Amino acid sequence: MELNIAEVKDLDKVAELVNQAYRGISAPDWTTEVGLIDGPRTNQHSLEDMIENGASIILLALDNVSRKLAGCVALTPMDSGEWYLSMLAVSPHVQSSGVGRSIMTGAEKFARDAGARSLKISVINVREKLIEWYERRGFTKTGDTEPFPYDDPGVGVPLRDDLALVTLTKSLMA
C-alpha cells in the first residue's frame, strides 16, 4: 500500500475518514470509540495545527485501484529518536482487510528511514482488543498510564469516567 504525506488540501478528507473510523459506526466495535466517547474525533483545523511547521506528519494510505483514501496515521518526532504514532484510522469500508497492518508497516518504515529508533503510542485503557492488536504488532506496555484529558473539548465528549491512556512502545532497531 502506497503512503503519501498529507497536504493541507487533503485534510478535509482525512478529518472525515478519522471521524468515521473512530466514531461513525453505530454499533460498538473493537476498532471504534463508539460507546466510550461521543462527538467528532478531529477536524480540519486541528489537523492543520498538527502538521503546521512540520511538527507532525500525516501519512495517507490510498487504495491501489480506486486511489481513494483508505486510511491514515500521524507521526510526531520526539526526543532521543522516539516518535509518537497516533490517529491510525482505516476506512470502515476496508477494515479487516489488512489495511491497518499495511499502514503500520509503512509508518514504521517511514519513521525508521527518518531516524526513529522507537515508536510510542497511547491507547484508551478499556480498548483491550486494540491494545492486543498493537501487541501482536510488536508493541509492549510500558506500565505507564496518563489521565484521560477529560477537560479537553478537542477529544470529544467522554461517556465514561474510568478512562485513562496506556502507553506502549516498539523498538525500530533491527
SETI-188605 format. One record per residue (C-alpha): residue number from 0; x negated, y, z. Coordinates in Angstrom, 1 decimal, padded with zeros to 4 digits. Layout:
# SETI-188605
<rec><seq>NUM</seq><east>X</east><north>Y</north><up>Z</up></rec>
...
***
This chain:
# SETI-188605
<rec><seq>0</seq><east>000.0</east><north>000.0</north><up>000.0</up></rec>
<rec><seq>1</seq><east>-001.3</east><north>003.4</north><up>-001.0</up></rec>
<rec><seq>2</seq><east>-001.7</east><north>006.0</north><up>001.7</up></rec>
<rec><seq>3</seq><east>-001.8</east><north>009.7</north><up>000.9</up></rec>
<rec><seq>4</seq><east>-002.4</east><north>012.7</north><up>003.1</up></rec>
<rec><seq>5</seq><east>000.8</east><north>014.7</north><up>003.6</up></rec>
<rec><seq>6</seq><east>001.0</east><north>018.3</north><up>002.5</up></rec>
<rec><seq>7</seq><east>003.5</east><north>020.9</north><up>003.7</up></rec>
<rec><seq>8</seq><east>005.7</east><north>020.3</north><up>000.7</up></rec>
<rec><seq>9</seq><east>006.2</east><north>016.6</north><up>001.9</up></rec>
<rec><seq>10</seq><east>007.2</east><north>017.4</north><up>005.5</up></rec>
<rec><seq>11</seq><east>010.9</east><north>017.7</north><up>005.0</up></rec>
<rec><seq>12</seq><east>011.0</east><north>014.1</north><up>003.7</up></rec>
<rec><seq>13</seq><east>008.6</east><north>013.0</north><up>006.5</up></rec>
<rec><seq>14</seq><east>010.9</east><north>014.5</north><up>009.1</up></rec>
<rec><seq>15</seq><east>014.0</east><north>012.8</north><up>007.6</up></rec>
<rec><seq>16</seq><east>012.2</east><north>009.4</north><up>007.5</up></rec>
<rec><seq>17</seq><east>010.9</east><north>009.7</north><up>011.0</up></rec>
<rec><seq>18</seq><east>014.3</east><north>010.7</north><up>012.4</up></rec>
<rec><seq>19</seq><east>016.0</east><north>007.9</north><up>010.5</up></rec>
<rec><seq>20</seq><east>013.4</east><north>005.3</north><up>011.6</up></rec>
<rec><seq>21</seq><east>013.3</east><north>006.3</north><up>015.3</up></rec>
<rec><seq>22</seq><east>016.9</east><north>007.3</north><up>016.0</up></rec>
<rec><seq>23</seq><east>019.1</east><north>006.9</north><up>012.8</up></rec>
<rec><seq>24</seq><east>020.2</east><north>003.4</north><up>013.2</up></rec>
<rec><seq>25</seq><east>023.4</east><north>003.0</north><up>015.2</up></rec>
<rec><seq>26</seq><east>022.5</east><north>-000.2</north><up>017.0</up></rec>
<rec><seq>27</seq><east>019.6</east><north>-000.5</north><up>019.4</up></rec>
<rec><seq>28</seq><east>016.7</east><north>-002.5</north><up>017.9</up></rec>
<rec><seq>29</seq><east>013.0</east><north>-003.0</north><up>018.8</up></rec>
<rec><seq>30</seq><east>012.0</east><north>-000.6</north><up>016.1</up></rec>
<rec><seq>31</seq><east>014.1</east><north>002.3</north><up>017.3</up></rec>
<rec><seq>32</seq><east>014.6</east><north>004.6</north><up>020.3</up></rec>
<rec><seq>33</seq><east>018.4</east><north>004.2</north><up>020.0</up></rec>
<rec><seq>34</seq><east>019.9</east><north>003.9</north><up>023.5</up></rec>
<rec><seq>35</seq><east>016.8</east><north>005.5</north><up>025.0</up></rec>
<rec><seq>36</seq><east>016.6</east><north>009.0</north><up>023.5</up></rec>
<rec><seq>37</seq><east>019.1</east><north>011.0</north><up>021.6</up></rec>
<rec><seq>38</seq><east>018.6</east><north>013.8</north><up>019.1</up></rec>
<rec><seq>39</seq><east>016.0</east><north>014.3</north><up>016.4</up></rec>
<rec><seq>40</seq><east>012.5</east><north>012.8</north><up>016.9</up></rec>
<rec><seq>41</seq><east>010.9</east><north>015.7</north><up>015.0</up></rec>
<rec><seq>42</seq><east>011.5</east><north>018.5</north><up>012.5</up></rec>
<rec><seq>43</seq><east>009.6</east><north>020.1</north><up>009.6</up></rec>
<rec><seq>44</seq><east>008.4</east><north>023.0</north><up>011.8</up></rec>
<rec><seq>45</seq><east>006.9</east><north>020.5</north><up>014.4</up></rec>
<rec><seq>46</seq><east>005.2</east><north>018.6</north><up>011.6</up></rec>
<rec><seq>47</seq><east>003.7</east><north>021.8</north><up>010.2</up></rec>
<rec><seq>48</seq><east>002.3</east><north>022.6</north><up>013.6</up></rec>
<rec><seq>49</seq><east>000.7</east><north>019.1</north><up>013.7</up></rec>
<rec><seq>50</seq><east>-001.2</east><north>019.5</north><up>010.5</up></rec>
<rec><seq>51</seq><east>-001.9</east><north>023.2</north><up>010.9</up></rec>
<rec><seq>52</seq><east>-005.7</east><north>023.8</north><up>010.7</up></rec>
<rec><seq>53</seq><east>-006.3</east><north>020.1</north><up>010.2</up></rec>
<rec><seq>54</seq><east>-005.6</east><north>019.3</north><up>013.9</up></rec>
<rec><seq>55</seq><east>-003.7</east><north>016.1</north><up>012.8</up></rec>
<rec><seq>56</seq><east>-003.4</east><north>014.2</north><up>009.5</up></rec>
<rec><seq>57</seq><east>-000.2</east><north>012.6</north><up>008.5</up></rec>
<rec><seq>58</seq><east>-000.6</east><north>009.7</north><up>006.1</up></rec>
<rec><seq>59</seq><east>002.3</east><north>008.8</north><up>003.8</up></rec>
<rec><seq>60</seq><east>002.9</east><north>005.3</north><up>002.6</up></rec>
<rec><seq>61</seq><east>004.5</east><north>005.3</north><up>-000.9</up></rec>
<rec><seq>62</seq><east>006.3</east><north>002.3</north><up>-002.3</up></rec>
<rec><seq>63</seq><east>004.1</east><north>000.8</north><up>-005.1</up></rec>
<rec><seq>64</seq><east>007.0</east><north>000.6</north><up>-007.5</up></rec>
<rec><seq>65</seq><east>009.5</east><north>003.4</north><up>-006.8</up></rec>
<rec><seq>66</seq><east>006.9</east><north>005.8</north><up>-005.4</up></rec>
<rec><seq>67</seq><east>009.4</east><north>006.7</north><up>-002.7</up></rec>
<rec><seq>68</seq><east>008.3</east><north>007.4</north><up>000.9</up></rec>
<rec><seq>69</seq><east>008.3</east><north>004.1</north><up>002.7</up></rec>
<rec><seq>70</seq><east>006.6</east><north>005.1</north><up>005.9</up></rec>
<rec><seq>71</seq><east>004.1</east><north>007.4</north><up>007.6</up></rec>
<rec><seq>72</seq><east>001.7</east><north>007.6</north><up>010.5</up></rec>
<rec><seq>73</seq><east>-000.1</east><north>010.6</north><up>012.2</up></rec>
<rec><seq>74</seq><east>-003.8</east><north>010.5</north><up>013.3</up></rec>
<rec><seq>75</seq><east>-005.4</east><north>013.1</north><up>015.5</up></rec>
<rec><seq>76</seq><east>-009.2</east><north>013.2</north><up>016.2</up></rec>
<rec><seq>77</seq><east>-010.0</east><north>013.4</north><up>019.9</up></rec>
<rec><seq>78</seq><east>-013.2</east><north>013.3</north><up>021.9</up></rec>
<rec><seq>79</seq><east>-016.1</east><north>010.8</north><up>021.6</up></rec>
<rec><seq>80</seq><east>-014.8</east><north>009.1</north><up>018.4</up></rec>
<rec><seq>81</seq><east>-011.4</east><north>008.3</north><up>019.8</up></rec>
<rec><seq>82</seq><east>-008.4</east><north>009.1</north><up>017.6</up></rec>
<rec><seq>83</seq><east>-004.8</east><north>009.3</north><up>018.6</up></rec>
<rec><seq>84</seq><east>-002.3</east><north>007.4</north><up>016.5</up></rec>
<rec><seq>85</seq><east>001.3</east><north>008.5</north><up>016.6</up></rec>
<rec><seq>86</seq><east>004.6</east><north>008.7</north><up>014.7</up></rec>
<rec><seq>87</seq><east>004.3</east><north>005.4</north><up>013.0</up></rec>
<rec><seq>88</seq><east>007.5</east><north>005.2</north><up>011.1</up></rec>
<rec><seq>89</seq><east>008.9</east><north>002.8</north><up>008.4</up></rec>
<rec><seq>90</seq><east>012.0</east><north>003.4</north><up>006.4</up></rec>
<rec><seq>91</seq><east>014.8</east><north>001.3</north><up>007.8</up></rec>
<rec><seq>92</seq><east>015.4</east><north>000.0</north><up>004.2</up></rec>
<rec><seq>93</seq><east>012.0</east><north>-001.7</north><up>004.1</up></rec>
<rec><seq>94</seq><east>011.4</east><north>-002.7</north><up>007.8</up></rec>
<rec><seq>95</seq><east>010.4</east><north>-006.3</north><up>008.4</up></rec>
<rec><seq>96</seq><east>008.7</east><north>-006.4</north><up>005.0</up></rec>
<rec><seq>97</seq><east>005.1</east><north>-005.9</north><up>006.2</up></rec>
<rec><seq>98</seq><east>005.1</east><north>-002.1</north><up>005.5</up></rec>
<rec><seq>99</seq><east>004.2</east><north>-001.3</north><up>009.2</up></rec>
<rec><seq>100</seq><east>001.3</east><north>-003.7</north><up>009.2</up></rec>
<rec><seq>101</seq><east>000.1</east><north>-002.2</north><up>005.9</up></rec>
<rec><seq>102</seq><east>000.3</east><north>001.3</north><up>007.2</up></rec>
<rec><seq>103</seq><east>-001.6</east><north>000.3</north><up>010.4</up></rec>
<rec><seq>104</seq><east>-004.3</east><north>-001.4</north><up>008.3</up></rec>
<rec><seq>105</seq><east>-004.6</east><north>001.7</north><up>006.1</up></rec>
<rec><seq>106</seq><east>-004.6</east><north>004.1</north><up>009.1</up></rec>
<rec><seq>107</seq><east>-007.3</east><north>002.1</north><up>010.8</up></rec>
<rec><seq>108</seq><east>-009.5</east><north>002.2</north><up>007.7</up></rec>
<rec><seq>109</seq><east>-008.9</east><north>005.9</north><up>007.2</up></rec>
<rec><seq>110</seq><east>-009.9</east><north>006.7</north><up>010.8</up></rec>
<rec><seq>111</seq><east>-012.9</east><north>004.3</north><up>010.7</up></rec>
<rec><seq>112</seq><east>-014.1</east><north>005.9</north><up>007.5</up></rec>
<rec><seq>113</seq><east>-013.8</east><north>009.3</north><up>009.1</up></rec>
<rec><seq>114</seq><east>-015.9</east><north>008.3</north><up>012.0</up></rec>
<rec><seq>115</seq><east>-013.4</east><north>007.0</north><up>014.5</up></rec>
<rec><seq>116</seq><east>-014.7</east><north>004.4</north><up>017.0</up></rec>
<rec><seq>117</seq><east>-011.3</east><north>003.6</north><up>018.5</up></rec>
<rec><seq>118</seq><east>-007.6</east><north>004.4</north><up>018.4</up></rec>
<rec><seq>119</seq><east>-005.3</east><north>005.3</north><up>021.3</up></rec>
<rec><seq>120</seq><east>-001.5</east><north>005.2</north><up>021.3</up></rec>
<rec><seq>121</seq><east>001.2</east><north>005.9</north><up>023.8</up></rec>
<rec><seq>122</seq><east>004.4</east><north>003.8</north><up>023.8</up></rec>
<rec><seq>123</seq><east>007.5</east><north>004.2</north><up>025.9</up></rec>
<rec><seq>124</seq><east>007.2</east><north>001.6</north><up>028.7</up></rec>
<rec><seq>125</seq><east>010.6</east><north>000.0</north><up>028.1</up></rec>
<rec><seq>126</seq><east>009.9</east><north>-000.7</north><up>024.5</up></rec>
<rec><seq>127</seq><east>008.3</east><north>-004.1</north><up>025.3</up></rec>
<rec><seq>128</seq><east>008.7</east><north>-005.7</north><up>021.9</up></rec>
<rec><seq>129</seq><east>007.0</east><north>-002.7</north><up>020.3</up></rec>
<rec><seq>130</seq><east>004.1</east><north>-002.9</north><up>022.8</up></rec>
<rec><seq>131</seq><east>003.9</east><north>-006.7</north><up>021.9</up></rec>
<rec><seq>132</seq><east>003.8</east><north>-005.7</north><up>018.2</up></rec>
<rec><seq>133</seq><east>000.8</east><north>-003.4</north><up>018.8</up></rec>
<rec><seq>134</seq><east>-000.9</east><north>-006.0</north><up>021.0</up></rec>
<rec><seq>135</seq><east>-000.6</east><north>-008.5</north><up>018.1</up></rec>
<rec><seq>136</seq><east>-002.5</east><north>-005.9</north><up>016.0</up></rec>
<rec><seq>137</seq><east>-005.4</east><north>-005.8</north><up>018.5</up></rec>
<rec><seq>138</seq><east>-004.4</east><north>-003.0</north><up>020.8</up></rec>
<rec><seq>139</seq><east>-004.8</east><north>-003.6</north><up>024.6</up></rec>
<rec><seq>140</seq><east>-003.1</east><north>-001.9</north><up>027.5</up></rec>
<rec><seq>141</seq><east>-005.5</east><north>000.3</north><up>029.4</up></rec>
<rec><seq>142</seq><east>-003.5</east><north>000.2</north><up>032.6</up></rec>
<rec><seq>143</seq><east>-002.9</east><north>004.0</north><up>032.3</up></rec>
<rec><seq>144</seq><east>000.6</east><north>005.5</north><up>032.2</up></rec>
<rec><seq>145</seq><east>001.7</east><north>009.0</north><up>031.8</up></rec>
<rec><seq>146</seq><east>005.0</east><north>010.6</north><up>032.9</up></rec>
<rec><seq>147</seq><east>007.6</east><north>010.9</north><up>030.1</up></rec>
<rec><seq>148</seq><east>007.9</east><north>014.5</north><up>029.0</up></rec>
<rec><seq>149</seq><east>011.5</east><north>015.0</north><up>030.2</up></rec>
<rec><seq>150</seq><east>011.1</east><north>018.8</north><up>030.2</up></rec>
<rec><seq>151</seq><east>010.0</east><north>018.9</north><up>026.5</up></rec>
<rec><seq>152</seq><east>013.0</east><north>019.5</north><up>024.3</up></rec>
<rec><seq>153</seq><east>010.9</east><north>018.5</north><up>021.3</up></rec>
<rec><seq>154</seq><east>011.2</east><north>014.8</north><up>022.2</up></rec>
<rec><seq>155</seq><east>015.0</east><north>014.7</north><up>022.2</up></rec>
<rec><seq>156</seq><east>017.4</east><north>014.0</north><up>025.0</up></rec>
<rec><seq>157</seq><east>016.3</east><north>011.1</north><up>027.2</up></rec>
<rec><seq>158</seq><east>019.2</east><north>008.8</north><up>028.1</up></rec>
<rec><seq>159</seq><east>017.4</east><north>007.1</north><up>031.0</up></rec>
<rec><seq>160</seq><east>015.4</east><north>008.3</north><up>033.9</up></rec>
<rec><seq>161</seq><east>012.9</east><north>005.4</north><up>034.1</up></rec>
<rec><seq>162</seq><east>010.8</east><north>006.3</north><up>031.0</up></rec>
<rec><seq>163</seq><east>007.0</east><north>006.5</north><up>031.1</up></rec>
<rec><seq>164</seq><east>004.3</east><north>006.3</north><up>028.5</up></rec>
<rec><seq>165</seq><east>002.0</east><north>003.3</north><up>028.4</up></rec>
<rec><seq>166</seq><east>-001.5</east><north>003.8</north><up>026.9</up></rec>
<rec><seq>167</seq><east>-003.0</east><north>001.2</north><up>024.6</up></rec>
<rec><seq>168</seq><east>-006.4</east><north>001.3</north><up>022.7</up></rec>
<rec><seq>169</seq><east>-008.1</east><north>-000.6</north><up>019.9</up></rec>
<rec><seq>170</seq><east>-011.8</east><north>-000.6</north><up>019.1</up></rec>
<rec><seq>171</seq><east>-012.5</east><north>000.0</north><up>015.4</up></rec>
<rec><seq>172</seq><east>-016.1</east><north>-001.2</north><up>015.8</up></rec>
<rec><seq>173</seq><east>-016.9</east><north>-004.4</north><up>013.9</up></rec>
***
